[in-house]
Amino acid sequence: MYYRSLFPRDLLAELERLQRDVQQTVEPGPSIRGQRRGYPALNVGGTPNAVEIYAFAPGLDPATLDVQLEKGILTIAGERQRSAVPEQATEHIGERFAGRFRRVVSLPDDIDPNSIVARYRDGVLHVSVQRREETQPRRISIQ
């Protein structure tokens, strides 16, 4: 328990972050700490009427995003520009992703490819794909 007084907590956290960065650079696959997450972070869910995909990508220009649906595969691609650091400034930690990205989501067979809607608001891309009418649950009246 004496190590806490010898080493500040922030120093240990910084060393751990540096170790993680080096491991992610060297190791192409998942590590013992879990799989690396892609950018942008995704939430994928469904309702009886639609499949909902949320991509969390703040600070992007919606015109730079490319959303495609082909053969049940939804692809979200784009590029985030690196933030400019003033000439006299030194960047000590750079955790914000910059560069090209591509996320691919396999959708279920019951979607209607003609009813896809994509909206970008407050840094979140929301893609909604309706399910086909014949596959949606419906109530049958009894005569």
ROVEX-85942 format. One line per 3 residues: number of its first residue (from 1); their letters; for each residue y, x, z of N, C-alpha, C, O. Coordinates in pm, 1 decimal, always signed. Atoms other than C-alpha are relative to their C-alpha. Layout:
ROVEX-85942
NUM = A = Y/X/Z/Y/X/Z/Y/X/Z/Y/X/Z  ...;
END
This chain:
ROVEX-85942
1 = MYY = -119.1/+79.5/+0.0/+0.0/+0.0/+0.0/+126.4/+84.5/+0.0/+236.0/+29.7/-11.9  -117.2/-86.4/-0.5/+231.7/+304.1/+13.7/+57.9/+20.5/-139.7/+173.2/+61.6/-152.8  -48.9/-22.5/+134.6/+260.0/+319.1/-365.6/+119.1/-89.6/-32.6/+200.6/-53.1/-117.4;
4 = RSL = -113.4/+88.1/+25.6/+505.2/+27.5/-360.7/+131.6/+65.3/+40.3/+233.9/+45.2/-25.0  -124.3/-64.8/-41.7/+758.4/+233.4/-174.2/+29.5/+123.2/-86.1/+145.6/+162.1/-99.4  -21.1/-118.1/+83.0/+706.3/+536.6/-401.6/+45.6/-35.0/-140.6/+129.9/+34.2/-197.6;
7 = FPR = -31.5/+38.4/+136.5/+728.3/+356.0/-735.3/+66.0/-137.1/-1.4/+10.7/-232.5/+53.3  -62.5/+131.6/+8.7/+972.0/+76.0/-805.9/-86.9/-93.9/-83.5/-156.5/-50.2/-175.2  +82.2/+99.7/+67.7/+807.3/-243.3/-925.7/+31.2/-5.9/-149.4/-59.7/-22.7/-230.8;
10 = DLL = -38.8/+5.4/+140.1/+1003.2/-241.2/-1251.7/-59.7/+115.8/-79.7/-94.0/+98.3/-196.6  +58.1/-114.9/+67.5/+872.7/+105.2/-1339.1/-145.5/-27.0/-35.0/-189.5/+3.0/-145.9  +140.3/+32.0/+26.7/+512.4/-10.2/-1306.9/-13.0/-106.2/-108.4/-101.2/-97.2/-193.8;
13 = AEL = +3.3/+103.9/+103.3/+581.8/-319.1/-1515.9/+32.0/+59.2/-136.5/-28.5/+21.3/-236.9  -36.0/-63.7/+126.3/+744.1/-104.0/-1782.5/-113.9/+86.5/-53.4/-140.3/+86.9/-173.7  +114.3/-80.6/+42.2/+448.3/+136.6/-1789.2/-112.8/-87.7/-52.8/-177.8/-52.5/-151.2;
16 = ERL = +103.9/+91.8/+46.7/+207.9/-156.1/-1824.6/+35.5/-57.3/-137.1/-51.5/-69.9/-223.3  -42.6/+51.4/+129.5/+412.9/-299.3/-2111.8/-15.3/+105.9/-108.7/-59.2/+75.0/-219.5  +16.7/-108.1/+97.1/+416.7/+39.5/-2286.9/-146.9/+20.8/-35.8/-180.1/+43.8/-152.1;
19 = QRD = +142.7/-14.1/+24.8/+38.6/+66.3/-2247.0/-49.5/-112.2/-90.9/-128.9/-88.2/-181.8  +38.8/+114.4/+83.1/-3.0/-282.1/-2396.6/+46.7/+19.6/-144.2/-28.3/-7.2/-238.1  -52.7/-22.9/+134.6/+220.2/-192.9/-2692.9/-81.2/+104.5/-75.4/-110.5/+87.1/-193.7;
22 = VQQ = +79.6/-105.2/+63.5/+22.9/+125.5/-2763.5/-138.0/-53.8/-36.8/-187.2/-25.9/-146.2  +132.2/+55.3/+28.3/-310.2/-59.5/-2740.4/+3.9/-94.9/-118.9/-86.3/-92.6/-202.6  -9.7/+93.5/+111.1/-193.3/-331.4/-2979.2/+21.4/+72.8/-131.5/-22.8/+25.7/-236.2;
25 = TVE = -22.3/-77.4/+120.7/-82.4/-66.8/-3227.3/-128.7/+68.2/-45.9/-156.3/+75.4/-165.6  +120.1/-75.4/+32.6/-409.1/+126.6/-3210.9/-118.2/-92.1/-26.8/-193.5/-69.2/-121.4  +115.2/+88.6/+11.4/-660.1/-157.5/-3168.0/+29.8/-114.2/-96.4/+124.3/-189.9/-74.4;
28 = PGP = -25.4/+108.1/+94.2/-683.8/-393.6/-3465.1/-46.8/-136.4/+50.5/-0.4/-238.8/+0.4  +56.3/+126.8/-44.0/-876.0/-660.8/-3274.4/+41.7/-39.1/+139.0/+131.5/+21.3/+197.7  -34.5/+45.3/-134.0/-866.6/-848.4/-2947.9/-37.9/+104.1/+105.2/-129.4/+184.1/+85.7;
31 = SIR = +27.0/-91.8/-108.5/-858.8/-655.6/-2622.3/-56.0/-76.8/+118.2/-76.2/-198.0/+111.0  +52.8/+63.5/-119.2/-992.7/-724.0/-2275.5/+100.8/-99.0/+58.8/+63.1/-189.2/+133.6  -104.7/+89.1/-50.3/-659.5/-895.1/-2200.3/+8.4/-129.6/-79.5/+93.5/-213.4/-50.0;
34 = GQR = -2.6/+121.1/+81.5/-732.3/-1164.2/-2458.9/+46.3/+31.7/-140.5/+87.1/+143.8/-170.9  -40.0/-19.7/+138.1/-653.2/-1213.3/-2821.9/+151.1/+7.3/-10.5/+224.4/-57.0/+64.7  -143.2/-5.0/+25.9/-314.6/-1120.9/-2953.7/+40.2/-129.1/-67.9/-32.5/-182.2/-151.8;
37 = RGY = -50.2/+122.6/+60.0/-109.3/-1421.7/-3045.0/+78.0/+34.7/-124.6/+140.3/+140.6/-133.1  -76.2/-19.7/+121.8/+41.0/-1457.1/-3387.8/+140.7/-54.2/+14.5/+173.8/-121.0/+112.5  -134.7/+53.3/+3.7/+397.5/-1535.0/-3475.0/+11.0/-86.6/-122.8/-35.8/-45.6/-229.0;
40 = PAL = -51.1/+67.7/-117.7/+517.5/-1804.1/-3472.1/-113.0/-63.7/+80.2/-220.8/-91.3/+27.4  +97.7/+67.5/-84.6/+333.4/-1958.0/-3178.5/-18.4/-142.5/-51.2/+78.1/-208.1/-90.5  +31.0/+133.0/+53.2/+159.1/-2281.0/-3282.2/-60.0/-90.1/+106.3/-134.3/-45.0/+193.5;
43 = NVG = +71.3/+106.5/-69.9/+60.6/-2603.9/-3114.4/-51.3/-93.3/-108.4/+25.8/-139.5/-192.5  +60.7/+89.2/+98.2/-181.3/-2814.3/-3319.5/-70.2/-110.9/+76.2/-149.4/-84.9/+166.8  +61.6/+114.2/-67.4/-284.0/-3161.3/-3212.5/-13.4/-115.6/-96.1/+23.9/-106.1/-213.1;
46 = GTP = +19.8/+114.5/+86.1/-370.1/-3499.3/-3344.8/+16.3/-131.3/+73.3/-1.0/-139.7/+194.9  -5.3/+137.4/-46.7/-315.4/-3869.0/-3300.6/-94.6/-78.2/-89.5/-144.9/-23.5/-187.7  +85.3/+77.8/+91.8/-520.9/-4151.2/-3450.8/+59.3/-11.7/-140.1/-13.9/-35.8/-236.1;
49 = NAV = -64.9/+19.6/+129.4/-263.9/-4165.8/-3733.4/+38.8/+128.1/-72.3/+63.2/+125.0/-193.0  -51.4/-121.4/+63.8/-167.2/-3803.7/-3798.9/-49.1/+125.0/+70.4/-99.0/+120.3/+182.9  +20.8/-132.6/-57.9/-221.6/-3433.0/-3740.5/+139.5/+59.3/+14.6/+217.7/+59.5/-80.5;
52 = EIY = -133.5/-51.5/-30.5/+82.5/-3271.4/-3575.5/-8.5/+151.0/+25.5/-89.2/+196.5/+106.5  -5.5/-144.9/-16.3/+163.0/-2899.0/-3603.2/+143.2/+36.6/+39.3/+239.0/-4.6/-26.0  -129.9/-48.7/-45.9/+449.0/-2736.4/-3411.5/-2.7/+152.3/-4.8/-88.6/+215.9/+56.3;
55 = AFA = -14.5/-146.0/+7.6/+556.4/-2380.5/-3497.5/+131.6/+35.9/+67.9/+238.2/-10.4/+27.3  -117.1/-37.0/-78.1/+796.4/-2224.6/-3247.8/+59.4/+128.3/-57.3/+8.1/+237.8/-34.4  -61.3/-112.4/+70.6/+1026.9/-1999.8/-3451.0/+151.9/-9.7/+8.3/+217.0/-41.0/-91.3;
58 = PGL = -145.2/+11.2/-13.0/+1381.5/-1994.2/-3312.0/+73.3/+108.1/-77.8/+23.3/+219.1/-96.2  -85.3/-96.5/+67.2/+1659.0/-1824.7/-3501.9/-30.0/+21.0/-146.9/+27.0/+111.1/-208.5  +30.5/-14.5/+141.9/+1510.7/-1869.8/-3848.9/+84.0/-95.5/-83.1/+120.4/-204.0/-37.8;
61 = DPA = -64.1/+88.0/+95.5/+1688.6/-2012.1/-4148.3/-110.3/-84.5/-63.4/-205.2/-28.4/-118.2  +106.6/+84.4/+56.9/+1481.0/-2314.3/-4263.0/-25.8/+27.3/-148.3/-136.0/+2.2/-197.2  +18.1/-30.0/+142.2/+1536.4/-2206.3/-4624.7/-96.3/+116.7/-21.0/-151.7/+130.7/-130.0;
64 = TLD = +90.5/-113.9/+14.4/+1328.3/-1891.7/-4558.6/-144.6/-37.4/+30.6/-234.6/+44.1/+9.8  +135.9/+43.9/-31.9/+1023.8/-2093.6/-4447.5/-67.9/-58.0/-122.4/-4.4/-124.4/-204.3  +81.3/+52.2/+110.2/+746.5/-2178.6/-4692.0/-120.8/-70.8/+60.3/-204.7/-7.6/+124.3;
67 = VQL = +111.2/+79.3/-51.5/+505.9/-2460.1/-4600.7/-77.9/-52.7/-119.8/-21.8/-119.0/-207.1  +84.7/+44.0/+110.7/+212.1/-2526.6/-4834.8/-127.4/-61.6/+54.0/-179.2/-20.3/+157.7  +127.7/+63.2/-32.3/-92.8/-2750.9/-4820.6/-85.5/+2.0/-125.0/-50.0/-55.5/-227.9;
70 = EKG = +89.9/-9.1/+114.7/-382.7/-2671.8/-5049.0/-143.8/-6.9/+48.0/-187.6/+76.0/+127.8  +142.3/+18.4/-31.5/-742.0/-2796.3/-5018.5/-25.9/-3.7/+150.6/-121.3/+56.7/+199.6  +19.3/+15.9/-143.6/-701.5/-2887.4/-4651.7/+43.8/+118.9/+83.6/+17.7/+122.4/+203.9;
73 = ILT = -48.5/-118.1/-70.9/-543.2/-2553.0/-4558.4/+152.2/-3.5/-1.1/+214.7/-2.3/-107.1  -145.2/-1.8/-13.8/-186.5/-2559.2/-4425.5/+43.6/+144.3/+25.5/-8.6/+211.0/+114.9  -51.4/-136.2/-14.0/+4.1/-2231.5/-4465.2/+148.7/-5.8/+31.6/+225.6/-71.2/-38.8;
76 = IAG = -140.6/-13.7/-36.8/+332.6/-2155.6/-4291.5/+33.8/+148.2/-12.4/-26.2/+231.9/+55.1  -37.1/-139.5/+23.7/+499.3/-1836.0/-4413.5/+151.2/+13.0/+1.2/+223.5/-84.6/-19.1  -143.3/-25.1/+0.0/+840.5/-1676.7/-4388.5/+29.3/+142.0/+40.8/-59.5/+227.2/+44.7;
79 = ERQ = -41.4/-133.3/-41.7/+1037.0/-1377.1/-4275.5/+113.7/-12.5/+99.5/+206.7/-91.0/+81.2  -108.3/-7.2/-98.9/+1249.5/-1304.2/-3972.5/+65.5/+135.8/-15.1/-1.1/+239.4/-12.1  -75.9/-123.4/+14.6/+1523.2/-1047.0/-4018.6/+16.8/+66.4/+136.1/+28.0/-0.7/+238.6;
82 = RSA = -21.8/-76.4/-123.3/+1563.2/-773.1/-3760.2/+144.4/-18.1/+43.7/+236.5/-12.6/-37.8  -134.5/+14.1/-55.3/+1860.7/-827.0/-3531.3/+72.3/+133.7/-8.8/+13.8/+239.2/+15.7  -79.0/-122.2/+11.5/+2138.5/-577.0/-3586.5/+37.9/+50.2/+139.0/+87.7/-25.8/+222.0;
85 = VPE = -39.4/-65.0/-124.5/+2191.9/-333.7/-3298.9/+122.8/+83.9/-31.6/+121.5/+161.8/-126.9  -119.8/-81.1/+26.5/+2540.9/-183.5/-3278.2/-33.2/+149.1/-7.5/-126.6/+195.9/+57.6  +28.8/-141.0/+27.0/+2555.5/+180.2/-3391.8/-5.7/+85.5/+126.3/-90.1/+174.4/+136.7;
88 = QAT = -3.4/-80.5/-121.5/+2641.7/+320.4/-3048.3/-105.5/-44.3/+102.1/-130.7/+27.7/+198.7  +95.2/+53.1/-97.6/+2380.6/+108.9/-2867.5/-139.0/+58.4/-22.0/-175.7/+96.5/-133.2  +139.1/-42.8/+4.7/+2027.2/+216.2/-2786.6/-86.3/-115.9/+43.0/-62.8/-176.7/+147.5;
91 = EHI = +91.2/+109.7/-34.1/+1750.3/-40.1/-2789.5/-113.4/+56.6/+84.3/-187.0/+143.9/+38.3  +103.8/-48.4/-90.6/+1518.4/+16.7/-2493.3/-128.0/-82.2/-11.9/-238.2/-27.7/-5.8  +115.6/+88.2/+14.4/+1289.5/-282.7/-2536.3/+27.2/-92.5/-117.0/+131.9/-157.0/-122.2;
94 = GER = -14.3/+89.7/+115.0/+1238.3/-472.0/-2861.9/-121.8/-89.9/-11.1/-218.7/-54.5/-78.3  +115.4/+89.1/-1.7/+1004.3/-766.0/-2806.9/+9.5/-112.3/-102.2/-88.0/-184.4/-123.5  -16.6/+109.0/+94.8/+1144.5/-1003.4/-3066.7/-62.7/+39.9/-133.2/-33.6/+146.3/-187.8;
97 = FAG = +70.4/-27.2/+125.2/+925.3/-1023.3/-3375.9/+98.2/+4.4/-116.0/+188.8/-78.5/-124.7  -77.6/-8.8/+123.5/+1082.9/-914.2/-3703.7/-95.6/+38.3/-111.5/-184.4/+121.3/-92.7  +84.5/-29.1/+115.5/+921.5/-907.4/-4046.4/-59.9/-126.2/-58.5/-25.6/-237.6/-19.0;
100 = RFR = +65.1/+112.8/+66.6/+706.6/-1127.0/-4266.1/-112.7/-53.4/+88.5/-177.1/+22.0/+161.3  +108.6/+61.3/-75.0/+463.0/-1371.9/-4110.2/-67.6/-105.7/-85.4/-12.2/-155.5/-183.4  +78.9/+103.3/+68.8/+194.2/-1613.1/-4223.3/-100.8/-54.5/+98.3/-179.6/+21.2/+154.9;
103 = RVV = +96.2/+67.0/-86.8/-1.4/-1865.3/-4016.9/-74.9/-101.8/-84.9/-15.7/-170.2/-168.4  +85.4/+88.4/+78.5/-291.4/-2064.9/-4158.3/-75.5/-92.1/+95.3/-132.8/-47.0/+194.5  +68.4/+99.4/-82.5/-434.6/-2386.2/-4011.9/-90.8/-81.3/-90.0/-46.3/-134.0/-192.0;
106 = SLP = +94.3/+83.3/+72.5/-746.9/-2561.7/-4137.8/+11.2/-142.7/+53.3/-1.6/-165.7/+173.6  -19.0/+139.3/-39.8/-693.0/-2938.7/-4133.9/-128.0/-80.3/-22.5/-211.8/-41.0/-103.7  +120.6/+80.7/+17.6/-957.7/-3211.8/-4103.2/-4.2/-65.6/-137.7/+96.0/-69.2/-209.0;
109 = DDI = +20.1/+57.9/+133.0/-1099.4/-3387.1/-4410.1/+68.9/-134.5/-19.4/+87.4/-177.8/-133.1  -54.0/+135.0/+13.8/-938.0/-3723.7/-4334.9/+151.9/-6.2/-18.1/+210.7/-113.3/-3.3  -145.2/+1.0/+18.6/-576.4/-3618.1/-4403.5/+36.8/-48.0/-139.6/-43.1/-39.7/-232.9;
112 = DPN = -54.6/+40.8/+129.4/-363.1/-3757.0/-4685.0/+97.5/+108.5/-45.7/+206.7/+118.9/+10.1  -86.7/-111.3/+40.4/-214.8/-3456.4/-4870.9/+134.1/-45.3/-57.4/+226.7/+35.1/-67.5  -125.5/+50.0/+57.0/+56.6/-3677.6/-5022.7/+98.0/-48.4/+107.0/+209.3/-89.2/+74.0;
115 = SIV = -87.7/+52.5/-105.7/+203.3/-3774.6/-4684.6/+32.7/+106.9/+103.5/+18.3/+84.5/+223.7  -35.1/-109.3/-90.0/+314.0/-3444.8/-4537.2/+152.5/+4.9/+14.9/+226.2/-5.5/-83.2  -143.6/-7.7/-29.0/+655.3/-3416.2/-4368.9/+22.7/+122.6/+87.2/-48.8/+143.5/+185.2;
118 = ARY = -33.4/-118.4/-78.4/+811.8/-3093.2/-4239.0/+147.8/-6.1/+37.0/+233.9/-28.4/-48.1  -137.2/+0.0/-50.2/+1124.6/-3078.6/-4021.5/+20.4/+122.7/+87.9/-69.1/+161.4/+163.0  -34.3/-114.6/-85.1/+1297.5/-2780.1/-3857.9/+122.3/-37.8/+80.8/+227.7/-69.7/+25.7;
121 = RDG = -111.3/+36.7/-87.3/+1515.6/-2850.7/-3557.7/-10.8/+78.5/+129.8/-118.4/+87.6/+188.9  -8.1/-73.6/-126.3/+1624.1/-2642.3/-3257.8/-106.4/+108.7/+11.9/-161.2/+130.3/+120.0  +94.0/-111.1/-3.0/+1394.4/-2354.5/-3352.7/-146.1/-39.0/-7.5/-233.3/+46.5/+7.6;
124 = VLH = +138.4/+46.4/+6.7/+1081.0/-2568.2/-3390.2/-23.9/-65.8/-135.3/+46.1/-159.3/-174.1  +43.4/+61.9/+124.9/+913.0/-2644.8/-3721.5/-108.9/-101.2/+34.4/-212.6/-65.1/+90.2  +97.7/+106.0/-27.3/+730.3/-2979.1/-3693.3/-55.4/-48.3/-133.3/+18.4/-99.8/-217.3;
127 = VSV = +67.4/+44.7/+121.3/+477.8/-3055.2/-3966.7/-93.2/-113.2/+39.6/-178.5/-97.5/+126.9  +83.2/+116.8/-28.6/+318.7/-3400.0/-3964.1/-74.6/-38.3/-127.7/-13.7/-58.2/-232.8  +83.2/+37.9/+114.1/+29.4/-3486.1/-4195.3/-73.5/-127.8/+38.7/-153.9/-128.8/+132.0;
130 = QRR = +61.9/+128.9/-29.2/-77.6/-3849.8/-4199.7/-147.7/+0.8/-37.9/-189.7/+69.7/-130.9  +141.3/+18.5/+34.6/-443.2/-3944.9/-4198.6/-10.6/-110.5/-104.6/+76.3/-197.4/-111.9  +19.1/+103.0/+101.4/-578.0/-4155.7/-4485.2/-16.3/-136.5/+65.2/-74.9/-149.1/+172.7;
133 = EET = +1.0/+136.7/-52.0/-543.5/-4528.8/-4433.8/-141.5/-48.0/+30.5/-164.2/-113.9/+132.0  +137.4/+50.5/-18.4/-916.4/-4594.9/-4471.1/-72.3/+66.7/+117.6/-173.1/+14.3/+165.1  +65.2/-67.3/-112.2/-1004.3/-4346.9/-4194.1/+64.1/-33.2/+134.7/+10.5/+2.8/+239.5;
136 = QPR = -67.5/+33.9/-125.0/-758.5/-4482.4/-3937.1/-69.6/-117.0/+68.7/-119.6/-207.6/+2.0  +61.5/+110.5/-71.4/-892.9/-4708.3/-3664.2/+79.8/-128.8/-20.9/+202.7/-126.5/-25.8  -66.8/+129.1/+15.5/-815.8/-5075.9/-3712.5/-80.9/-106.7/+71.6/-202.1/-94.5/+89.3;
139 = RIS = +63.1/+109.9/-71.8/-891.6/-5394.2/-3529.8/-50.3/-103.0/-101.3/+21.4/-142.1/-193.5  +61.8/+98.4/+89.0/-1126.1/-5637.7/-3700.9/+5.0/-136.0/+70.2/-42.8/-152.4/+182.4  -7.1/+134.1/-59.1/-1056.0/-6001.9/-3640.0/-136.7/-69.8/-14.4/-206.3/-53.7/-114.7;
142 = IQ = +128.3/+73.3/-1.1/-1355.4/-6220.1/-3553.4/+29.4/-143.6/-37.6/+118.8/-207.0/+18.5  -21.5/+137.3/+47.6/-1380.5/-6551.7/-3734.1/-102.5/-95.0/+57.3/-99.2/-214.5/+27.7;
END
